[in-house]
Amino acid sequence: MAHFAKLGIGNKVERVEVVSNDIATTEQAGVDFLKELYNEPNSFFKYDTARDAFIPPQRFPSWTLNETSCLWEAPVAFPTDGQDYDWNETTRTWDLAEE
């Protein structure tokens, strides 16, 4: 059985859901099932027993999991100039956000 948590404000766990391995054949399949079931986008995290941590869904294929923080990181650091940026998976760069 796969375990997923719904996180709320301040990343506090609001509830934990158990999904059959027949449905959660992959992490994304489990997340997609719960998102459709509850009509809630991107709010479910998978519990990883080996790391004893809730892991958020991987936002982009190029991002890698930081084993210490258990968060996904872009291959390029986020700019620190105070402007808003969006990740561009095609070029694997941070692009200035359009207003």
DRENKOL-596510 format. One record per residue (C-alpha): residue number from 1; residue in three letters; x, y, z. Coordinates in nm, 3 decimals. Layout:
BEGIN
+------+------+---------+---------+---------+
: resi : resn :      c1 :      c2 :      c3 :
+------+------+---------+---------+---------+
:  NUM :  ALA :       X :       Y :       Z :
...
+------+------+---------+---------+---------+
//
This chain:
BEGIN
+------+------+---------+---------+---------+
: resi : resn :      c1 :      c2 :      c3 :
+------+------+---------+---------+---------+
:    1 :  MET :   0.000 :   0.000 :   0.000 :
:    2 :  ALA :   0.122 :   0.350 :  -0.087 :
:    3 :  HIS :   0.078 :   0.635 :   0.160 :
:    4 :  PHE :   0.017 :   0.995 :   0.058 :
:    5 :  ALA :  -0.035 :   1.306 :   0.272 :
:    6 :  LYS :  -0.240 :   1.614 :   0.199 :
:    7 :  LEU :  -0.051 :   1.917 :   0.319 :
:    8 :  GLY :  -0.216 :   2.242 :   0.419 :
:    9 :  ILE :  -0.099 :   2.584 :   0.527 :
:   10 :  GLY :   0.253 :   2.580 :   0.666 :
:   11 :  ASN :   0.303 :   2.232 :   0.518 :
:   12 :  LYS :   0.106 :   2.076 :   0.804 :
:   13 :  VAL :  -0.032 :   1.732 :   0.733 :
:   14 :  GLU :  -0.411 :   1.754 :   0.709 :
:   15 :  ARG :  -0.473 :   1.388 :   0.630 :
:   16 :  VAL :  -0.298 :   1.072 :   0.517 :
:   17 :  GLU :  -0.444 :   0.855 :   0.242 :
:   18 :  VAL :  -0.363 :   0.490 :   0.173 :
:   19 :  VAL :  -0.388 :   0.386 :  -0.193 :
:   20 :  SER :  -0.376 :   0.030 :  -0.320 :
:   21 :  ASN :  -0.063 :  -0.064 :  -0.513 :
:   22 :  ASP :  -0.297 :  -0.176 :  -0.793 :
:   23 :  ILE :  -0.393 :   0.192 :  -0.838 :
:   24 :  ALA :  -0.068 :   0.357 :  -0.730 :
:   25 :  THR :   0.148 :   0.160 :  -0.973 :
:   26 :  THR :   0.377 :   0.466 :  -0.977 :
:   27 :  GLU :   0.400 :   0.768 :  -0.749 :
:   28 :  GLN :   0.241 :   0.986 :  -1.015 :
:   29 :  ALA :  -0.045 :   0.739 :  -1.066 :
:   30 :  GLY :  -0.125 :   0.758 :  -0.695 :
:   31 :  VAL :  -0.111 :   1.137 :  -0.693 :
:   32 :  ASP :  -0.328 :   1.156 :  -1.006 :
:   33 :  PHE :  -0.583 :   0.920 :  -0.850 :
:   34 :  LEU :  -0.612 :   1.132 :  -0.536 :
:   35 :  LYS :  -0.622 :   1.460 :  -0.728 :
:   36 :  GLU :  -0.913 :   1.327 :  -0.935 :
:   37 :  LEU :  -1.087 :   1.170 :  -0.635 :
:   38 :  TYR :  -1.076 :   1.490 :  -0.430 :
:   39 :  ASN :  -1.057 :   1.740 :  -0.719 :
:   40 :  GLU :  -0.751 :   1.898 :  -0.554 :
:   41 :  PRO :  -0.447 :   1.991 :  -0.765 :
:   42 :  ASN :  -0.093 :   1.921 :  -0.642 :
:   43 :  SER :  -0.167 :   1.886 :  -0.273 :
:   44 :  PHE :  -0.067 :   1.523 :  -0.214 :
:   45 :  PHE :   0.280 :   1.412 :  -0.113 :
:   46 :  LYS :   0.405 :   1.053 :  -0.109 :
:   47 :  TYR :   0.544 :   0.907 :   0.214 :
:   48 :  ASP :   0.884 :   0.747 :   0.160 :
:   49 :  THR :   0.951 :   0.489 :   0.431 :
:   50 :  ALA :   1.324 :   0.465 :   0.353 :
:   51 :  ARG :   1.371 :   0.839 :   0.404 :
:   52 :  ASP :   1.096 :   0.870 :   0.669 :
:   53 :  ALA :   0.968 :   1.178 :   0.488 :
:   54 :  PHE :   0.686 :   1.305 :   0.271 :
:   55 :  ILE :   0.811 :   1.370 :  -0.082 :
:   56 :  PRO :   0.628 :   1.621 :  -0.303 :
:   57 :  PRO :   0.552 :   1.529 :  -0.664 :
:   58 :  GLN :   0.840 :   1.591 :  -0.902 :
:   59 :  ARG :   0.753 :   1.917 :  -1.080 :
:   60 :  PHE :   0.976 :   1.867 :  -1.385 :
:   61 :  PRO :   1.168 :   1.567 :  -1.523 :
:   62 :  SER :   1.503 :   1.751 :  -1.503 :
:   63 :  TRP :   1.471 :   1.821 :  -1.129 :
:   64 :  THR :   1.647 :   1.590 :  -0.883 :
:   65 :  LEU :   1.559 :   1.496 :  -0.528 :
:   66 :  ASN :   1.777 :   1.651 :  -0.259 :
:   67 :  GLU :   1.834 :   1.358 :  -0.023 :
:   68 :  THR :   1.879 :   1.587 :   0.278 :
:   69 :  SER :   1.579 :   1.815 :   0.241 :
:   70 :  CYS :   1.362 :   1.561 :   0.050 :
:   71 :  LEU :   1.264 :   1.840 :  -0.190 :
:   72 :  TRP :   1.302 :   1.852 :  -0.567 :
:   73 :  GLU :   1.564 :   2.094 :  -0.701 :
:   74 :  ALA :   1.615 :   2.244 :  -1.043 :
:   75 :  PRO :   1.949 :   2.175 :  -1.213 :
:   76 :  VAL :   2.010 :   2.552 :  -1.204 :
:   77 :  ALA :   1.979 :   2.755 :  -0.883 :
:   78 :  PHE :   1.687 :   2.997 :  -0.859 :
:   79 :  PRO :   1.804 :   3.358 :  -0.921 :
:   80 :  THR :   1.837 :   3.570 :  -0.609 :
:   81 :  ASP :   1.777 :   3.912 :  -0.764 :
:   82 :  GLY :   1.426 :   3.946 :  -0.622 :
:   83 :  GLN :   1.244 :   3.912 :  -0.955 :
:   84 :  ASP :   0.979 :   3.651 :  -1.039 :
:   85 :  TYR :   1.087 :   3.358 :  -1.253 :
:   86 :  ASP :   0.928 :   3.051 :  -1.409 :
:   87 :  TRP :   1.113 :   2.729 :  -1.485 :
:   88 :  ASN :   1.157 :   2.655 :  -1.857 :
:   89 :  GLU :   1.192 :   2.277 :  -1.891 :
:   90 :  THR :   1.282 :   2.299 :  -2.261 :
:   91 :  THR :   1.588 :   2.520 :  -2.208 :
:   92 :  ARG :   1.639 :   2.418 :  -1.844 :
:   93 :  THR :   1.669 :   2.780 :  -1.738 :
:   94 :  TRP :   1.478 :   3.026 :  -1.520 :
:   95 :  ASP :   1.290 :   3.273 :  -1.740 :
:   96 :  LEU :   1.157 :   3.606 :  -1.615 :
:   97 :  ALA :   0.788 :   3.563 :  -1.536 :
:   98 :  GLU :   0.549 :   3.745 :  -1.764 :
:   99 :  GLU :   0.320 :   3.991 :  -1.592 :
+------+------+---------+---------+---------+
//
